[in-house]
Amino acid sequence: MEFYTLIENRETIRVYDSEKEIPREVLTRILNAGRLAPSASNRQPWTFVLVASESKLEQVRATYQREWFQKAPYIIVVVGDKTKSWVRPKDGYNSIETDLAIAMDHMILAAENEGVGACWVIAFDYEMLAKAIGLQENEVIYSMAAMGYPPKGFQKKGNKKRRPLQEVEREI
Ligand SMILES: Cc1cc2nc3c(=O)[nH]c(=O)nc-3n(C[C@H](O)[C@H](O)[C@H](O)COP(=O)(O)O)c2cc1C
């Protein structure tokens, strides 16, 4: 898809066709888009946890009690290691959250390009999710995304609500 069209058309999708599996090669291309994301000092401090088995999906879905999320056919959890990410020497700022957000955004845009619906989720129960995915020492989670094909006949809203460019840009 043409890049600007993709950005304009992408929207969060929270309804999925539970009968339609995402082929492994499509999932691989989406995960690979995350792998190719830039990160501070190219540290790549991430792991992408693909949740696809029914037993694990059940545990991960339980960390975010929304009806639609209980039907998410696939979930990708972006995990980072704070000891691997870049730290600004002068003030100790750790770039981990920025790096992980960029990787997630790459995967969300790749999903759009594949015709896969996705919803970024941050309002989960952290302790529950850490336990469900077996989070290791030094690892942190900032977000996960539900993914699945939208049901047949699904129509996007097509009404992106965004502040106008004149309001968000400032030239100095
Ligand atoms: C960092 C981040 C966290 C989000 N967390 C949630 C969430 O926990 N639950 C949810 O339903 N949507 C979540 N969303 C989706 C946003 O609500 C959505 O992107 C926003 O309303 C703009 O709509 P659009 O994606 O359709 O353009 C999140 C999005 C981002 C970028």
The ligand as an SDF file (V2000), in Angstrom:
LIG
                    3D

 31 33  0  0  0  0  0  0  0  0999 V2000
    0.0780    3.8510   23.4990 C   0  0  0  0  0  0  0  0  0  0  0  0
   -1.3170    3.4310   23.1620 C   0  0  0  0  0  0  0  0  0  0  0  0
   -2.0690    2.7230   24.0910 C   0  0  0  0  0  0  0  0  0  0  0  0
   -3.3590    2.3100   23.7910 C   0  0  0  0  0  0  0  0  0  0  0  0
   -4.0280    1.5430   24.7010 N   0  0  0  0  0  0  0  0  0  0  0  0
   -5.2800    1.1160   24.4220 C   0  0  0  0  0  0  0  0  0  0  0  0
   -5.9720    0.2850   25.3390 C   0  0  0  0  0  0  0  0  0  0  0  0
   -5.4900   -0.0730   26.4090 O   0  0  0  0  0  0  0  0  0  0  0  0
   -7.2130   -0.1190   24.9890 N   0  0  0  0  0  0  0  0  0  0  0  0
   -7.8070    0.2210   23.8090 C   0  0  0  0  0  0  0  0  0  0  0  0
   -8.9290   -0.1980   23.5540 O   0  0  0  0  0  0  0  0  0  0  0  0
   -7.1660    1.0090   22.9120 N   0  0  0  0  0  0  0  0  0  0  0  0
   -5.9170    1.4620   23.1800 C   0  0  0  0  0  0  0  0  0  0  0  0
   -5.2420    2.2320   22.2710 N   0  0  0  0  0  0  0  0  0  0  0  0
   -5.8790    2.6180   20.9940 C   0  0  0  0  0  0  0  0  0  0  0  0
   -6.2450    4.1200   20.9880 C   0  0  0  0  0  0  0  0  0  0  0  0
   -7.3930    4.3280   21.7600 O   0  0  0  0  0  0  0  0  0  0  0  0
   -6.4180    4.5890   19.5270 C   0  0  0  0  0  0  0  0  0  0  0  0
   -5.2110    4.4050   18.8290 O   0  0  0  0  0  0  0  0  0  0  0  0
   -6.8310    6.0620   19.4500 C   0  0  0  0  0  0  0  0  0  0  0  0
   -8.1130    6.2480   19.9990 O   0  0  0  0  0  0  0  0  0  0  0  0
   -6.8200    6.6010   18.0300 C   0  0  0  0  0  0  0  0  0  0  0  0
   -7.6600    5.8240   17.2040 O   0  0  0  0  0  0  0  0  0  0  0  0
   -7.1010    5.1240   15.8810 P   0  0  0  0  0  0  0  0  0  0  0  0
   -5.9920    4.1720   16.2910 O   0  0  0  0  0  0  0  0  0  0  0  0
   -8.2930    4.3710   15.3310 O   0  0  0  0  0  0  0  0  0  0  0  0
   -6.5860    6.1570   14.9650 O   0  0  0  0  0  0  0  0  0  0  0  0
   -3.9410    2.6490   22.5390 C   0  0  0  0  0  0  0  0  0  0  0  0
   -3.1750    3.3510   21.6080 C   0  0  0  0  0  0  0  0  0  0  0  0
   -1.8810    3.7240   21.8960 C   0  0  0  0  0  0  0  0  0  0  0  0
   -1.0620    4.4470   20.8410 C   0  0  0  0  0  0  0  0  0  0  0  0
  1  2  1  0
  2  3  1  0
  2 30  2  0
  3  4  2  0
  4  5  1  0
  4 28  1  0
  5  6  2  0
  6  7  1  0
  6 13  1  0
  7  8  2  0
  7  9  1  0
  9 10  1  0
 10 11  2  0
 10 12  1  0
 12 13  2  0
 13 14  1  0
 14 15  1  0
 14 28  1  0
 15 16  1  0
 16 17  1  0
 16 18  1  0
 18 19  1  0
 18 20  1  0
 20 21  1  0
 20 22  1  0
 22 23  1  0
 23 24  1  0
 24 25  2  0
 24 26  1  0
 24 27  1  0
 28 29  2  0
 29 30  1  0
 30 31  1  0
M  END
$$$$
